[in-house]
């Protein structure tokens, strides 16, 4: 598992932690469209992100987390996250 902690400063000036966890990829059943998936937690919410292979699933999970954090918290993150295109672009 990969775990990253970001700080975000709210409008009230208080900081809180946002934890991102990317779990080890798992193989999907043969009937699934994507052969692999990685479970990603962003601030307590779970997402299953597909991939062509284990590393693709991890990369897609990291990209998904970055897009979510940037769209929700923008420049308030420490360390900062650079803007990304939306998934599929």
N, CA, C and O atoms as a printed pandas DataFrame, in Angstrom:
     atom_number atom_name residue_name chain_id  residue_number  x_coord  y_coord  z_coord
0              1         N          UNK        A               1    0.850   -1.180    0.000
1              2        CA          UNK        A               1    0.000    0.000    0.000
2              3         C          UNK        A               1    0.892    1.238    0.000
3              4         O          UNK        A               1    1.915    1.294    0.683
4              5         N          UNK        A               2    0.480    2.207   -0.772
5              6        CA          UNK        A               2    1.122    3.518   -0.805
6              7         C          UNK        A               2    0.212    4.479   -0.054
7              8         O          UNK        A               2   -0.991    4.530   -0.313
8              9         N          UNK        A               3    0.781    5.240    0.875
9             10        CA          UNK        A               3   -0.018    6.204    1.641
10            11         C          UNK        A               3    0.640    7.569    1.556
11            12         O          UNK        A               3    1.837    7.714    1.806
12            13         N          UNK        A               4   -0.150    8.557    1.202
13            14        CA          UNK        A               4    0.307    9.945    1.143
14            15         C          UNK        A               4   -0.606   10.801    2.004
15            16         O          UNK        A               4   -1.817   10.584    2.052
16            17         N          UNK        A               5   -0.016   11.771    2.682
17            18        CA          UNK        A               5   -0.802   12.671    3.526
18            19         C          UNK        A               5   -0.613   14.100    3.013
19            20         O          UNK        A               5    0.509   14.584    2.865
20            21         N          UNK        A               6   -1.730   14.752    2.750
21            22        CA          UNK        A               6   -1.730   16.149    2.333
22            23         C          UNK        A               6   -2.379   16.966    3.442
23            24         O          UNK        A               6   -3.230   16.465    4.177
24            25         N          UNK        A               7   -1.981   18.201    3.554
25            26        CA          UNK        A               7   -2.619   19.142    4.479
26            27         C          UNK        A               7   -3.475   20.092    3.657
27            28         O          UNK        A               7   -3.089   20.521    2.570
28            29         N          UNK        A               8   -4.622   20.406    4.186
29            30        CA          UNK        A               8   -5.482   21.387    3.544
30            31         C          UNK        A               8   -5.916   22.387    4.610
31            32         O          UNK        A               8   -6.244   22.018    5.738
32            33         N          UNK        A               9   -5.911   23.657    4.226
33            34        CA          UNK        A               9   -6.323   24.716    5.138
34            35         C          UNK        A               9   -7.727   25.138    4.773
35            36         O          UNK        A               9   -7.985   25.571    3.649
36            37         N          UNK        A              10   -8.629   25.012    5.720
37            38        CA          UNK        A              10  -10.022   25.392    5.499
38            39         C          UNK        A              10  -10.215   26.891    5.530
39            40         O          UNK        A              10   -9.286   27.649    5.807
40            41         N          UNK        A              11  -11.428   27.305    5.243
41            42        CA          UNK        A              11  -11.745   28.736    5.243
42            43         C          UNK        A              11  -11.564   29.359    6.622
43            44         O          UNK        A              11  -11.316   30.558    6.747
44            45         N          UNK        A              12  -11.692   28.522    7.663
45            46        CA          UNK        A              12  -11.518   29.014    9.031
46            47         C          UNK        A              12  -10.050   29.096    9.438
47            48         O          UNK        A              12   -9.741   29.511   10.555
48            49         N          UNK        A              13   -9.138   28.704    8.539
49            50        CA          UNK        A              13   -7.706   28.759    8.827
50            51         C          UNK        A              13   -7.141   27.521    9.494
51            52         O          UNK        A              13   -5.933   27.426    9.712
52            53         N          UNK        A              14   -8.015   26.564    9.821
53            54        CA          UNK        A              14   -7.534   25.332   10.457
54            55         C          UNK        A              14   -7.085   24.332    9.413
55            56         O          UNK        A              14   -7.707   24.165    8.364
56            57         N          UNK        A              15   -5.974   23.665    9.739
57            58        CA          UNK        A              15   -5.458   22.633    8.841
58            59         C          UNK        A              15   -5.988   21.269    9.244
59            60         O          UNK        A              15   -6.221   20.996   10.422
60            61         N          UNK        A              16   -6.174   20.409    8.234
61            62        CA          UNK        A              16   -6.522   19.021    8.498
62            63         C          UNK        A              16   -5.797   18.152    7.485
63            64         O          UNK        A              16   -5.394   18.619    6.420
64            65         N          UNK        A              17   -5.641   16.895    7.829
65            66        CA          UNK        A              17   -4.971   15.945    6.949
66            67         C          UNK        A              17   -5.956   15.312    5.983
67            68         O          UNK        A              17   -7.097   15.023    6.341
68            69         N          UNK        A              18   -5.507   15.102    4.768
69            70        CA          UNK        A              18   -6.233   14.308    3.778
70            71         C          UNK        A              18   -5.315   13.149    3.426
71            72         O          UNK        A              18   -4.196   13.356    2.956
72            73         N          UNK        A              19   -5.780   11.952    3.649
73            74        CA          UNK        A              19   -4.966   10.759    3.416
74            75         C          UNK        A              19   -5.409   10.093    2.113
75            76         O          UNK        A              19   -6.598    9.897    1.863
76            77         N          UNK        A              20   -4.414    9.754    1.290
77            78        CA          UNK        A              20   -4.633    9.007    0.050
78            79         C          UNK        A              20   -3.922    7.670    0.208
79            80         O          UNK        A              20   -2.730    7.624    0.513
80            81         N          UNK        A              21   -4.659    6.582   -0.003
81            82        CA          UNK        A              21   -4.078    5.235    0.063
82            83         C          UNK        A              21   -4.363    4.513   -1.248
83            84         O          UNK        A              21   -5.506    4.449   -1.701
84            85         N          UNK        A              22   -3.315    3.976   -1.846
85            86        CA          UNK        A              22   -3.457    3.165   -3.046
86            87         C          UNK        A              22   -3.038    1.753   -2.669
87            88         O          UNK        A              22   -1.881    1.503   -2.329
88            89         N          UNK        A              23   -3.992    0.839   -2.736
89            90        CA          UNK        A              23   -3.748   -0.533   -2.300
90            91         C          UNK        A              23   -3.196   -1.383   -3.435
91            92         O          UNK        A              23   -3.277   -1.013   -4.606
92            93         N          UNK        A              24   -2.638   -2.519   -3.066
93            94        CA          UNK        A              24   -2.066   -3.433   -4.040
94            95         C          UNK        A              24   -3.124   -3.857   -5.061
95            96         O          UNK        A              24   -4.238   -4.218   -4.681
96            97         N          UNK        A              25   -2.786   -3.815   -6.348
97            98        CA          UNK        A              25   -3.744   -4.201   -7.382
98            99         C          UNK        A              25   -4.140   -5.673   -7.272
99           100         O          UNK        A              25   -3.369   -6.516   -6.812
100          101         N          UNK        A              26   -5.352   -5.947   -7.706
101          102        CA          UNK        A              26   -5.839   -7.330   -7.723
102          103         C          UNK        A              26   -6.298   -7.673   -9.136
103          104         O          UNK        A              26   -6.695   -6.804   -9.913
104          105         N          UNK        A              27   -6.230   -8.965   -9.442
105          106        CA          UNK        A              27   -6.666   -9.434  -10.762
106          107         C          UNK        A              27   -8.179   -9.558  -10.756
107          108         O          UNK        A              27   -8.763  -10.103   -9.819
108          109         N          UNK        A              28   -8.804   -9.054  -11.797
109          110        CA          UNK        A              28  -10.247   -9.180  -11.960
110          111         C          UNK        A              28  -10.590  -10.533  -12.578
111          112         O          UNK        A              28   -9.737  -11.158  -13.207
112          113         N          UNK        A              29  -11.825  -10.989  -12.404
113          114        CA          UNK        A              29  -12.257  -12.224  -13.076
114          115         C          UNK        A              29  -12.147  -12.064  -14.592
115          116         O          UNK        A              29  -12.227  -10.946  -15.099
116          117         N          UNK        A              30  -11.964  -13.167  -15.322
117          118        CA          UNK        A              30  -11.766  -13.105  -16.774
118          119         C          UNK        A              30  -12.891  -12.418  -17.548
119          120         O          UNK        A              30  -12.650  -11.873  -18.626
120          121         N          UNK        A              31  -14.107  -12.435  -17.020
121          122        CA          UNK        A              31  -15.221  -11.817  -17.760
122          123         C          UNK        A              31  -15.245  -10.289  -17.648
123          124         O          UNK        A              31  -16.010   -9.640  -18.362
124          125         N          UNK        A              32  -14.442   -9.712  -16.787
125          126        CA          UNK        A              32  -14.398   -8.254  -16.628
126          127         C          UNK        A              32  -13.660   -7.612  -17.806
127          128         O          UNK        A              32  -12.776   -8.226  -18.404
128          129         N          UNK        A              33  -14.033   -6.371  -18.132
129          130        CA          UNK        A              33  -13.412   -5.644  -19.240
130          131         C          UNK        A              33  -11.929   -5.390  -18.973
131          132         O          UNK        A              33  -11.094   -5.558  -19.861
132          133         N          UNK        A              34  -11.608   -4.983  -17.740
133          134        CA          UNK        A              34  -10.231   -4.671  -17.372
134          135         C          UNK        A              34   -9.652   -5.811  -16.549
135          136         O          UNK        A              34  -10.310   -6.287  -15.624
136          137         N          UNK        A              35   -8.441   -6.263  -16.856
137          138        CA          UNK        A              35   -7.868   -7.408  -16.139
138          139         C          UNK        A              35   -7.429   -7.113  -14.700
139          140         O          UNK        A              35   -7.326   -8.033  -13.888
140          141         N          UNK        A              36   -7.168   -5.839  -14.377
141          142        CA          UNK        A              36   -6.658   -5.485  -13.053
142          143         C          UNK        A              36   -7.436   -4.316  -12.472
143          144         O          UNK        A              36   -8.071   -3.559  -13.206
144          145         N          UNK        A              37   -7.385   -4.168  -11.140
145          146        CA          UNK        A              37   -7.999   -3.020  -10.463
146          147         C          UNK        A              37   -7.202   -2.714   -9.195
147          148         O          UNK        A              37   -6.653   -3.611   -8.556
148          149         N          UNK        A              38   -7.153   -1.445   -8.852
149          150        CA          UNK        A              38   -6.525   -1.014   -7.603
150          151         C          UNK        A              38   -7.569   -0.262   -6.792
151          152         O          UNK        A              38   -8.307    0.568   -7.323
152          153         N          UNK        A              39   -7.621   -0.561   -5.510
153          154        CA          UNK        A              39   -8.512    0.152   -4.604
154          155         C          UNK        A              39   -7.793    1.418   -4.137
155          156         O          UNK        A              39   -6.649    1.364   -3.686
156          157         N          UNK        A              40   -8.481    2.557   -4.251
157          158        CA          UNK        A              40   -7.907    3.841   -3.884
158          159         C          UNK        A              40   -8.828    4.510   -2.874
159          160         O          UNK        A              40  -10.035    4.610   -3.098
160          161         N          UNK        A              41   -8.263    4.966   -1.764
161          162        CA          UNK        A              41   -9.014    5.722   -0.759
162          163         C          UNK        A              41   -8.547    7.174   -0.818
163          164         O          UNK        A              41   -7.351    7.456   -0.736
164          165         N          UNK        A              42   -9.489    8.077   -0.960
165          166        CA          UNK        A              42   -9.192    9.505   -0.952
166          167         C          UNK        A              42  -10.057   10.146    0.108
167          168         O          UNK        A              42  -11.274   10.248   -0.043
168          169         N          UNK        A              43   -9.419   10.576    1.183
169          170        CA          UNK        A              43  -10.130   11.241    2.279
170          171         C          UNK        A              43  -11.295   10.393    2.792
171          172         O          UNK        A              43  -12.376   10.912    3.070
172          173         N          UNK        A              44  -11.063    9.074    2.913
173          174        CA          UNK        A              44  -12.056    8.170    3.471
174          175         C          UNK        A              44  -13.057    7.605    2.478
175          176         O          UNK        A              44  -13.904    6.796    2.858
176          177         N          UNK        A              45  -12.984    8.008    1.220
177          178        CA          UNK        A              45  -13.891    7.474    0.194
178          179         C          UNK        A              45  -13.139    6.467   -0.670
179          180         O          UNK        A              45  -11.993    6.696   -1.058
180          181         N          UNK        A              46  -13.799    5.354   -0.962
181          182        CA          UNK        A              46  -13.164    4.279   -1.720
182          183         C          UNK        A              46  -13.552    4.313   -3.187
183          184         O          UNK        A              46  -14.699    4.587   -3.539
184          185         N          UNK        A              47  -12.574    4.031   -4.033
185          186        CA          UNK        A              47  -12.776    3.952   -5.482
186          187         C          UNK        A              47  -12.013    2.730   -5.985
187          188         O          UNK        A              47  -10.913    2.451   -5.510
188          189         N          UNK        A              48  -12.582    2.004   -6.934
189          190        CA          UNK        A              48  -11.883    0.927   -7.615
190          191         C          UNK        A              48  -11.510    1.430   -8.992
191          192         O          UNK        A              48  -12.373    1.799   -9.789
192          193         N          UNK        A              49  -10.223    1.442   -9.264
193          194        CA          UNK        A              49   -9.716    1.997  -10.511
194          195         C          UNK        A              49   -9.137    0.863  -11.356
195          196         O          UNK        A              49   -8.279    0.119  -10.880
196          197         N          UNK        A              50   -9.598    0.721  -12.615
197          198        CA          UNK        A              50   -9.149   -0.387  -13.464
198          199         C          UNK        A              50   -7.801   -0.112  -14.124
199          200         O          UNK        A              50   -7.329    1.023  -14.183
200          201         N          UNK        A              51   -7.199   -1.201  -14.618
201          202        CA          UNK        A              51   -5.953   -1.068  -15.356
202          203         C          UNK        A              51   -5.698   -2.262  -16.249
203          204         O          UNK        A              51   -6.263   -3.337  -16.044
204          205         N          UNK        A              52   -4.837   -2.069  -17.248
205          206        CA          UNK        A              52   -4.450   -3.144  -18.158
206          207         C          UNK        A              52   -3.531   -4.152  -17.472
207          208         O          UNK        A              52   -3.548   -5.342  -17.785
208          209         N          UNK        A              53   -2.732   -3.653  -16.533
209          210        CA          UNK        A              53   -1.802   -4.496  -15.776
210          211         C          UNK        A              53   -1.660   -3.870  -14.383
211          212         O          UNK        A              53   -2.222   -2.802  -14.138
212          213         N          UNK        A              54   -0.922   -4.508  -13.465
213          214        CA          UNK        A              54   -0.846   -3.971  -12.103
214          215         C          UNK        A              54   -0.316   -2.538  -12.027
215          216         O          UNK        A              54   -0.851   -1.721  -11.277
216          217         N          UNK        A              55    0.722   -2.228  -12.791
217          218        CA          UNK        A              55    1.278   -0.878  -12.733
218          219         C          UNK        A              55    0.339    0.155  -13.350
219          220         O          UNK        A              55    0.276    1.293  -12.885
220          221         N          UNK        A              56   -0.378   -0.230  -14.379
221          222        CA          UNK        A              56   -1.365    0.664  -14.980
222          223         C          UNK        A              56   -2.481    0.977  -13.985
223          224         O          UNK        A              56   -2.959    2.110  -13.926
224          225         N          UNK        A              57   -2.895   -0.011  -13.210
225          226        CA          UNK        A              57   -3.936    0.218  -12.199
226          227         C          UNK        A              57   -3.449    1.197  -11.124
227          228         O          UNK        A              57   -4.199    2.067  -10.683
228          229         N          UNK        A              58   -2.181    1.046  -10.706
229          230        CA          UNK        A              58   -1.620    1.970   -9.711
230          231         C          UNK        A              58   -1.513    3.378  -10.289
231          232         O          UNK        A              58   -1.868    4.353   -9.626
232          233         N          UNK        A              59   -1.025    3.484  -11.521
233          234        CA          UNK        A              59   -0.897    4.789  -12.174
234          235         C          UNK        A              59   -2.262    5.452  -12.335
235          236         O          UNK        A              59   -2.413    6.644  -12.069
236          237         N          UNK        A              60   -3.241    4.688  -12.764
237          238        CA          UNK        A              60   -4.590    5.232  -12.925
238          239         C          UNK        A              60   -5.175    5.663  -11.586
239          240         O          UNK        A              60   -5.868    6.677  -11.505
240          241         N          UNK        A              61   -4.897    4.891  -10.533
241          242        CA          UNK        A              61   -5.365    5.251   -9.194
242          243         C          UNK        A              61   -4.754    6.553   -8.711
243          244         O          UNK        A              61   -5.449    7.390   -8.135
244          245         N          UNK        A              62   -3.457    6.730   -8.940
245          246        CA          UNK        A              62   -2.786    7.967   -8.540
246          247         C          UNK        A              62   -3.334    9.156   -9.328
247          248         O          UNK        A              62   -3.545   10.232   -8.769
248          249         N          UNK        A              63   -3.561    8.962  -10.612
249          250        CA          UNK        A              63   -4.121   10.033  -11.452
250          251         C          UNK        A              63   -5.528   10.398  -10.986
251          252         O          UNK        A              63   -5.875   11.577  -10.913
252          253         N          UNK        A              64   -6.336    9.386  -10.670
253          254        CA          UNK        A              64   -7.699    9.623  -10.189
254          255         C          UNK        A              64   -7.672   10.432   -8.894
255          256         O          UNK        A              64   -8.428   11.392   -8.744
256          257         N          UNK        A              65   -6.800   10.044   -7.956
257          258        CA          UNK        A              65   -6.694   10.765   -6.682
258          259         C          UNK        A              65   -6.261   12.212   -6.906
259          260         O          UNK        A              65   -6.791   13.124   -6.270
260          261         N          UNK        A              66   -5.301   12.427   -7.807
261          262        CA          UNK        A              66   -4.817   13.790   -8.071
262          263         C          UNK        A              66   -5.914   14.663   -8.658
263          264         O          UNK        A              66   -6.059   15.825   -8.280
264          265         N          UNK        A              67   -6.686   14.103   -9.579
265          266        CA          UNK        A              67   -7.785   14.869  -10.185
266          267         C          UNK        A              67   -8.821   15.234   -9.124
267          268         O          UNK        A              67   -9.277   16.376   -9.070
268          269         N          UNK        A              68   -9.194   14.271   -8.280
269          270        CA          UNK        A              68  -10.173   14.560   -7.227
270          271         C          UNK        A              68   -9.685   15.641   -6.275
271          272         O          UNK        A              68  -10.407   16.598   -5.993
272          273         N          UNK        A              69   -8.458   15.491   -5.779
273          274        CA          UNK        A              69   -7.933   16.453   -4.813
274          275         C          UNK        A              69   -7.818   17.846   -5.412
275          276         O          UNK        A              69   -8.173   18.834   -4.769
276          277         N          UNK        A              70   -7.330   17.925   -6.622
277          278        CA          UNK        A              70   -7.155   19.225   -7.262
278          279         C          UNK        A              70   -8.505   19.904   -7.488
279          280         O          UNK        A              70   -8.639   21.106   -7.257
280          281         N          UNK        A              71   -9.506   19.142   -7.939
281          282        CA          UNK        A              71  -10.821   19.731   -8.203
282          283         C          UNK        A              71  -11.522   20.162   -6.924
283          284         O          UNK        A              71  -12.228   21.170   -6.914
284          285         N          UNK        A              72  -11.337   19.412   -5.853
285          286        CA          UNK        A              72  -12.040   19.721   -4.603
286          287         C          UNK        A              72  -11.324   20.787   -3.787
287          288         O          UNK        A              72  -11.967   21.689   -3.250
288          289         N          UNK        A              73   -9.982   20.694   -3.686
289          290        CA          UNK        A              73   -9.242   21.572   -2.770
290          291         C          UNK        A              73   -8.334   22.584   -3.457
291          292         O          UNK        A              73   -7.844   23.510   -2.811
292          293         N          UNK        A              74   -8.104   22.423   -4.749
293          294        CA          UNK        A              74   -7.318   23.393   -5.516
294          295         C          UNK        A              74   -5.974   23.720   -4.914
295          296         O          UNK        A              74   -5.198   22.826   -4.575
296          297         N          UNK        A              75   -5.701   25.009   -4.782
297          298        CA          UNK        A              75   -4.401   25.481   -4.311
298          299         C          UNK        A              75   -4.248   25.417   -2.794
299          300         O          UNK        A              75   -3.211   25.818   -2.267
300          301         N          UNK        A              76   -5.257   24.922   -2.083
301          302        CA          UNK        A              76   -5.175   24.869   -0.623
302          303         C          UNK        A              76   -4.367   23.670   -0.126
303          304         O          UNK        A              76   -4.153   23.530    1.078
304          305         N          UNK        A              77   -3.914   22.800   -1.041
305          306        CA          UNK        A              77   -3.196   21.591   -0.637
306          307         C          UNK        A              77   -1.720   21.843   -0.379
307          308         O          UNK        A              77   -1.082   22.647   -1.058
308          309         N          UNK        A              78   -1.190   21.142    0.614
309          310        CA          UNK        A              78    0.236   21.156    0.901
310          311         C          UNK        A              78    0.684   19.720    1.115
311          312         O          UNK        A              78    0.235   19.103    2.082
312          313         N          UNK        A              79    1.536   19.150    0.279
313          314        CA          UNK        A              79    2.152   19.760   -0.880
314          315         C          UNK        A              79    1.144   19.972   -2.001
315          316         O          UNK        A              79    0.131   19.276   -2.073
316          317         N          UNK        A              80    1.423   20.937   -2.874
317          318        CA          UNK        A              80    0.473   21.252   -3.953
318          319         C          UNK        A              80    0.413   20.144   -5.003
319          320         O          UNK        A              80    1.347   19.355   -5.150
320          321         N          UNK        A              81   -0.692   20.104   -5.722
321          322        CA          UNK        A              81   -0.877   19.183   -6.842
322          323         C          UNK        A              81   -1.121   20.033   -8.077
323          324         O          UNK        A              81   -1.971   20.923   -8.082
324          325         N          UNK        A              82   -0.371   19.746   -9.108
325          326        CA          UNK        A              82   -0.494   20.492  -10.357
326          327         C          UNK        A              82   -1.807   20.150  -11.052
327          328         O          UNK        A              82   -2.301   19.031  -10.913
328          329         N          UNK        A              83   -2.378   21.090  -11.796
329          330        CA          UNK        A              83   -3.609   20.802  -12.528
330          331         C          UNK        A              83   -3.407   19.668  -13.533
331          332         O          UNK        A              83   -2.336   19.549  -14.128
332          333         N          UNK        A              84   -4.427   18.841  -13.721
333          334        CA          UNK        A              84   -4.417   17.735  -14.653
334          335         C          UNK        A              84   -5.651   17.814  -15.523
335          336         O          UNK        A              84   -6.649   18.443  -15.172
336          337         N          UNK        A              85   -5.556   17.158  -16.667
337          338        CA          UNK        A              85   -6.742   17.041  -17.502
338          339         C          UNK        A              85   -7.663   16.038  -16.840
339          340         O          UNK        A              85   -7.213   15.191  -16.068
340          341         N          UNK        A              86   -8.923   16.127  -17.131
341          342        CA          UNK        A              86   -9.873   15.154  -16.612
342          343         C          UNK        A              86   -9.579   13.801  -17.226
343          344         O          UNK        A              86   -9.044   13.712  -18.331
344          345         N          UNK        A              87   -9.932   12.744  -16.504
345          346        CA          UNK        A              87   -9.699   11.396  -17.004
346          347         C          UNK        A              87  -10.375   11.226  -18.355
347          348         O          UNK        A              87  -11.479   11.720  -18.587
348          349         N          UNK        A              88   -9.688   10.517  -19.237
349          350        CA          UNK        A              88  -10.222   10.252  -20.560
350          351         C          UNK        A              88   -9.856   11.306  -21.589
351          352         O          UNK        A              88  -10.195   11.151  -22.762
352          353         N          UNK        A              89   -9.174   12.379  -21.189
353          354        CA          UNK        A              89   -8.772   13.420  -22.154
354          355         C          UNK        A              89   -7.335   13.186  -22.554
355          356         O          UNK        A              89   -6.788   13.941  -23.358
